Amino acid sequence: MTDTLIAIISIFVGIIGANLFGAVKKTYTMGFTGNTISGIFGSIFFIKLLGRLGFDPLSIMKTGELNRGLFAINIIVSLVSGAIGVLVIKLIRNKLNA
């Protein structure tokens, strides 16, 4: 697995997290397209922000082999950050419309 593939998987998991959150919490959904875009930006933002702690794609592949523990943390952070992205963008959108 390469660094790029790990980054793409992280973004995809962020999209899944955003759409799952939108399906569970109907008041925060912005439709499939809105949730997908929110999941992409949320995942990228949090992986860049929190990835400095050592679970970014470069750190996962530092030894040349997949570090499964760091990869699992990366996937969990991506899933949660997709949901947080939907929540934050929906709150900002509500404030701008008020």
PyMOL commands that set and color helices and strands:
alter all, ss='L'
color gray80, all
select helices_A, chain A and resi 3-24+26-28+31-53+57-60+68-97
alter helices_A, ss='H'
color red, helices_A
deselect
rebuild
show_as cartoon
